Amino acid sequence: MSDFRPTRDYSGTTITVMLALALIGIADAFYDSYAIYNGQLLWCPPPIDGCNAVAASPYARIFGVPLGYLGLAFYLAMLGLAVWLRFAPVSRGLRWVALLYTAAGLGASMYFFYVQRTYIHAFCIYCLISGVLTLLLFIAAILHFRATRAGEAAPTHRAAASAT
């Protein structure tokens, strides 16, 4: 009878990565939101210098709310979720929420990338950074889910082994 044990516990590491990525996302979205709120132009480093074209497009708002504000809310909520996961890393509900929340964020980022490419014909470096951060958050959420799921599988495995 052998118990399944992961060779390394990644749950703490993945939560730390989620915290760090959420903080970087907050900084990224805050800069964008601050500039939009104050009516300032965004600083865009070449060669990706379409930030202001993207920010001025009709696609840059949902129901009148700038996407930068929604991004800031997304990353603040992600930070709160990661902190909560730090205290309850094996909570099944929190793990699912993290996985689904980051998947939704990734879907939104992919859609916004599509809109920039297809309709605006310009790219915003801050949007691209946000998209990469969201992809990395999703990967971290998957890794955390898998690392902590292994802990759940052990009792089931033992019960099945003792039944034979």
Backbone torsions as a table, in degrees:
resi	resn	phi	psi	omega
1	MET	NA	117.8	178.8
2	SER	-119.3	139.6	176.2
3	ASP	-92.3	137.5	174.7
4	PHE	-74.5	124.0	176.1
5	ARG	-134.3	128.5	177.3
6	PRO	-63.5	147.0	-178.1
7	THR	-68.0	-22.0	179.0
8	ARG	-150.1	142.6	179.4
9	ASP	-89.4	108.7	-179.0
10	TYR	-94.2	-4.4	-172.6
11	SER	-61.2	-43.7	178.8
12	GLY	-67.2	-39.7	179.8
13	THR	-65.4	-44.0	-178.0
14	THR	-66.1	-35.4	177.6
15	ILE	-67.0	-41.1	177.5
16	THR	-61.5	-41.8	177.4
17	VAL	-63.0	-43.3	178.5
18	MET	-61.2	-41.8	177.9
19	LEU	-61.0	-46.8	-179.0
20	ALA	-64.0	-44.9	179.8
21	LEU	-64.4	-38.6	178.0
22	ALA	-63.8	-40.5	178.3
23	LEU	-65.2	-40.7	176.7
24	ILE	-64.9	-41.6	177.6
25	GLY	-62.2	-38.5	177.3
26	ILE	-62.0	-44.4	179.3
27	ALA	-62.6	-44.0	179.6
28	ASP	-61.5	-51.7	-177.8
29	ALA	-70.1	-31.9	179.1
30	PHE	-64.9	-44.1	179.2
31	TYR	-59.3	-47.3	179.1
32	ASP	-60.4	-46.9	-179.0
33	SER	-64.9	-41.4	179.8
34	TYR	-61.6	-45.8	-179.8
35	ALA	-63.9	-42.5	179.5
36	ILE	-65.0	-44.9	-178.9
37	TYR	-60.0	-39.3	-177.8
38	ASN	-91.5	3.3	178.6
39	GLY	68.8	25.4	-179.5
40	GLN	-93.5	155.8	173.7
41	LEU	-77.2	147.2	176.6
42	LEU	-81.2	142.5	174.5
43	TRP	-82.3	123.1	-177.8
44	CYS	-122.8	116.8	179.7
45	PRO	-74.8	139.0	175.4
46	PRO	-67.9	150.5	9.8
47	PRO	-89.8	-7.1	179.6
48	ILE	-94.2	89.1	-172.6
49	ASP	-119.9	34.2	-178.7
50	GLY	-100.6	16.4	-175.2
51	CYS	-56.1	-46.6	-176.3
52	ASN	-72.7	-31.7	174.8
53	ALA	-65.7	-40.8	178.5
54	VAL	-67.4	-46.1	-177.6
55	ALA	-65.3	-29.0	-178.8
56	ALA	-89.7	-6.2	-176.8
57	SER	-74.7	158.9	177.5
58	PRO	-68.3	-13.5	179.8
59	TYR	-84.4	-3.7	-175.3
60	ALA	-83.3	3.0	-179.7
61	ARG	-136.3	145.0	173.2
62	ILE	-121.5	118.2	-175.5
63	PHE	52.0	37.8	177.7
64	GLY	83.5	-4.5	-178.7
65	VAL	-96.3	123.4	178.5
66	PRO	-59.7	141.8	-179.8
67	LEU	-61.0	-29.4	176.9
68	GLY	-60.2	-37.6	178.0
69	TYR	-66.3	-41.2	178.8
70	LEU	-66.3	-38.0	176.8
71	GLY	-63.6	-41.7	177.7
72	LEU	-62.1	-43.3	177.6
73	ALA	-63.3	-39.8	178.9
74	PHE	-60.0	-49.2	-176.7
75	TYR	-71.4	-34.2	175.1
76	LEU	-63.8	-43.4	177.3
77	ALA	-65.1	-37.5	178.6
78	MET	-65.7	-38.7	176.2
79	LEU	-61.4	-46.8	178.1
80	GLY	-60.4	-41.2	179.1
81	LEU	-65.4	-41.0	179.0
82	ALA	-66.2	-38.8	176.0
83	VAL	-63.2	-43.8	179.1
84	TRP	-62.1	-41.0	176.9
85	LEU	-64.1	-30.8	178.5
86	ARG	-60.4	-35.6	-179.0
87	PHE	-87.0	-22.3	179.8
88	ALA	-138.7	67.5	-172.2
89	PRO	-65.1	-23.4	-178.6
90	VAL	-103.7	9.7	177.6
91	SER	-62.7	118.7	-177.8
92	ARG	-60.3	-43.5	179.9
93	GLY	-62.8	-45.5	-179.8
94	LEU	-65.5	-38.2	178.4
95	ARG	-63.0	-42.6	178.4
96	TRP	-66.7	-41.7	178.5
97	VAL	-60.6	-45.3	179.1
98	ALA	-60.5	-43.3	-179.5
99	LEU	-65.3	-47.5	-178.3
100	LEU	-70.7	-38.0	-180.0
101	TYR	-64.8	-45.5	179.3
102	THR	-70.0	-32.8	176.0
103	ALA	-64.5	-41.9	177.5
104	ALA	-63.9	-42.1	177.4
105	GLY	-62.8	-39.8	178.3
106	LEU	-65.8	-41.8	177.1
107	GLY	-60.8	-42.8	177.9
108	ALA	-64.1	-42.2	179.3
109	SER	-63.2	-40.6	178.7
110	MET	-65.0	-39.5	177.6
111	TYR	-64.9	-44.1	-179.4
112	PHE	-65.9	-35.1	174.9
113	PHE	-62.9	-43.7	178.1
114	TYR	-60.1	-44.0	179.9
115	VAL	-63.7	-42.8	179.2
116	GLN	-61.6	-43.3	-178.0
117	ARG	-71.3	-43.8	-170.5
118	THR	-87.3	-42.2	-172.6
119	TYR	-104.4	-39.3	-176.0
120	ILE	-88.7	-30.4	-178.3
121	HIS	60.5	36.6	177.1
122	ALA	-154.2	154.5	179.6
123	PHE	-122.7	143.8	176.9
124	CYS	-106.4	125.1	-178.6
125	ILE	-60.2	-34.8	-178.7
126	TYR	-70.5	-34.0	175.7
127	CYS	-69.0	-40.4	179.3
128	LEU	-66.4	-41.4	176.0
129	ILE	-60.5	-44.1	179.1
130	SER	-61.3	-40.8	178.3
131	GLY	-62.7	-42.5	178.4
132	VAL	-65.9	-42.8	178.0
133	LEU	-60.6	-40.8	-179.5
134	THR	-67.6	-39.9	175.4
135	LEU	-60.7	-44.8	179.3
136	LEU	-66.0	-36.6	175.3
137	LEU	-62.7	-42.0	178.3
138	PHE	-62.8	-43.7	178.0
139	ILE	-62.8	-43.3	178.0
140	ALA	-62.4	-40.0	179.1
141	ALA	-64.6	-40.3	177.1
142	ILE	-63.4	-47.3	-179.4
143	LEU	-62.3	-40.8	178.1
144	HIS	-64.7	-43.8	179.1
145	PHE	-59.0	-45.8	-179.5
146	ARG	-67.7	-40.7	-178.7
147	ALA	-65.7	-37.7	-178.5
148	THR	-85.7	-22.9	176.0
149	ARG	-65.9	-31.7	178.9
150	ALA	-60.3	-35.1	177.3
151	GLY	-65.8	-32.5	177.5
152	GLU	-73.3	-32.7	-174.5
153	ALA	-70.9	-26.1	-176.2
154	ALA	-59.8	-49.1	179.8
155	PRO	-63.0	-38.5	179.1
156	THR	-63.5	-42.0	179.7
157	HIS	-63.6	-42.9	178.4
158	ARG	-63.1	-42.3	-179.3
159	ALA	-63.5	-40.3	179.7
160	ALA	-68.7	-36.8	179.7
161	ALA	-69.2	-35.6	-179.4
162	SER	-76.2	-19.6	179.6
163	ALA	-76.7	-19.4	-178.6
164	THR	-92.0	NA	NA
